[in-house]
């Protein structure tokens, strides 16, 4: 996979970049939002795609 598809997921509570993942740009046009565990907040919160 190319680096163009690599995205960062940022916690909506503490605003830290916790996860890196790949995204299919052809299929997903909108920003990705996933509920994942944040080790800084110590709970599962919404993570949004950041630039």
C-alpha angles and dihedrals in degrees: 000000000000126000089246090077095050114108137178123229115215126199112243093214106046097018095228126140105243106158140038121199144154126258131196101234094193094059102032112053098164127068115278120246122188134170106233139156117272114205092201095052091035093223142077111274138160115281121198131199113260131192 
